[in-house]
Amino acid sequence: MASPRLETYCCPNRDAATQLVMNFQPEVFCGVCIGSASVSLLLTILQLLPKKGQSPRKMPKASSSSTILLLISICDILGGLGMIFRSSVWLGFPDFIANISVANGTDVWPSAFCVGSAMWIQLLYSAGFWWLFCYAVDSYLVVRRSAGLSTIVLYHMMTWGLAVMLCVEGIALLYYPSLSSCENGLEHAVPHYITTYAPLLLVLVVNPILFRRTVSAVASLLKGRQGIYTENERRLGTEIQIRFFKIMLVFVICWSSNIINESLLFYLEIQPNINEMPLKNIRSAALITWIIMGVLNPMQGFLFTLAFYGWTGWRVDLKWRKREIPWESMSSSTVGENAYPSPVNYQSNTHDSKKIPTTDSQQTDDAISMLSEGNTSGEDRLTRSSPIYQGW
């Protein structure tokens, strides 16, 4: 799982709270991490692969939001691979890991592995947090008609730049002036924890606000299209709102245990003796949430694909035709074929004699389609009952 305690454990003179959780059933904990990350990795890849029986679908235009959704999944996959590798080495080479605890040891490889694997996991999940924030920003800008494929370059610069900068800064402050002298006080650890949890807290606080404003803007767009707000428009707005709710629900489920665990461990750190009997319940709660983190953190990748696309099925299509490669159509500035799992394309589709030729209406349709792509929930209900929007 992703926790700043992973980097703190690399310090030979680590604090007692970190020692408590990292030494609690390490074999069981690593096994839980490997199992959860492996299941999530396989199911996430299964969700993203094209499926048999899915006909290629036309997109109104390539959009930055579809690219962001794919990048979030990629960050989760790579972060899960880092967890599997780290936990496997931890289980398979206990003597190698034991050298991390030796102060002023001559073998630098155990410490290098400890720091490198922890930074890899933190960097990828932090990047995923920033991409999720960019998705909320992009959704809001899309309905304001201020976003497009050109903004993806800015998102890349912000996401990877901030993720790398915060990760390096936190690690540098933690291990200054050397690995053997880190964790001599909270002045080393607190900045590291802040840089780790800053993007997580940003998503928890800001994303719901942006999503709520986006839903309100969508309602205004739908009302302004024809001057009325019918049941079909109301259903479409509800579907987008439910999708945003699912995304935030998954995020809260997967990462709330980290915040609780870190609060408990920080409380234990400031106690003179964490082994006192009055602190028994707090120690137990910290250990329980520690195991829960090992289960839920890696599962974010799979749960996010469910929130983004719904369940896409088991029947994988391994015939890799060129037009069925989703990331090619995403990177294109022209309309292309797309076999990406279940994008819904709510285009303006009144009867042939009643098509709306205006540019504003087309822009509105494109904005709504970008927000809806990848969402399968309620699709049949909308497409059957609505004379305005067509689905697939």
FENKAKA-V380800 format. One record per pair of residues at least 24 apart in sequence whose C-alpha atoms are under 6 Angstrom apart, sorted by sequence separation. I is the first residue (numbers start at 0). J is the second residue. D is the distance in Angstrom with one decimal. If there is no record, write none. Layout:
BEGIN
i=I j=J d=D
i=I j=J d=D
END
This chain:
BEGIN
i=344 j=368 d=5.1
i=169 j=194 d=5.8
i=260 j=285 d=5.4
i=260 j=288 d=5.6
i=343 j=371 d=5.8
i=129 j=158 d=5.3
i=165 j=194 d=5.4
i=343 j=372 d=4.6
i=342 j=372 d=4.1
i=343 j=373 d=5.8
i=342 j=373 d=3.6
i=343 j=374 d=5.8
i=126 j=158 d=5.9
i=256 j=288 d=5.8
i=341 j=373 d=5.1
i=342 j=374 d=5.8
i=308 j=341 d=6.0
i=40 j=76 d=5.9
i=126 j=162 d=5.4
i=125 j=162 d=5.8
i=349 j=386 d=6.0
i=349 j=387 d=5.1
i=81 j=120 d=5.7
i=348 j=387 d=5.1
i=347 j=387 d=5.8
i=348 j=388 d=5.4
i=347 j=388 d=5.4
i=78 j=120 d=5.1
i=253 j=295 d=4.9
i=346 j=388 d=5.4
i=36 j=79 d=5.2
i=253 j=296 d=5.3
i=345 j=388 d=5.1
i=346 j=389 d=5.9
i=345 j=389 d=5.5
i=78 j=123 d=5.3
i=345 j=390 d=5.5
i=344 j=390 d=5.4
i=343 j=390 d=5.8
i=74 j=123 d=5.4
i=33 j=83 d=5.0
i=74 j=127 d=5.5
i=71 j=127 d=5.2
i=29 j=86 d=5.0
i=246 j=306 d=5.6
i=245 j=306 d=5.4
i=308 j=373 d=4.6
i=307 j=373 d=5.8
i=308 j=374 d=4.8
i=309 j=375 d=5.8
i=307 j=374 d=5.9
i=308 j=375 d=5.9
i=128 j=198 d=5.9
i=132 j=202 d=5.7
i=135 j=206 d=5.8
i=135 j=209 d=6.0
i=139 j=213 d=4.9
i=63 j=147 d=6.0
i=63 j=148 d=4.9
i=62 j=148 d=5.5
i=63 j=151 d=5.7
i=11 j=100 d=4.7
i=11 j=102 d=5.3
i=9 j=113 d=5.8
i=6 j=114 d=5.9
i=6 j=117 d=5.7
i=5 j=117 d=5.7
i=1 j=121 d=5.9
i=231 j=385 d=5.6
i=10 j=178 d=6.0
i=13 j=182 d=5.8
i=79 j=297 d=5.8
i=142 j=366 d=5.5
i=75 j=300 d=5.0
i=141 j=366 d=5.6
i=72 j=300 d=5.9
i=16 j=264 d=5.7
i=16 j=268 d=5.7
i=43 j=301 d=4.6
i=35 j=294 d=5.5
i=39 j=298 d=5.1
i=42 j=301 d=6.0
i=32 j=293 d=5.0
i=36 j=297 d=4.8
i=39 j=301 d=5.2
i=51 j=314 d=5.5
i=50 j=314 d=5.4
i=51 j=315 d=5.7
i=46 j=311 d=5.8
i=50 j=315 d=4.3
i=51 j=316 d=4.7
i=49 j=315 d=6.0
i=50 j=316 d=4.7
i=49 j=316 d=5.5
i=61 j=329 d=5.4
i=61 j=332 d=6.0
i=60 j=334 d=5.0
i=57 j=336 d=5.7
i=55 j=336 d=6.0
i=56 j=337 d=5.5
i=55 j=337 d=5.6
i=55 j=338 d=5.2
i=49 j=338 d=5.9
i=0 j=293 d=5.0
i=0 j=296 d=5.4
END
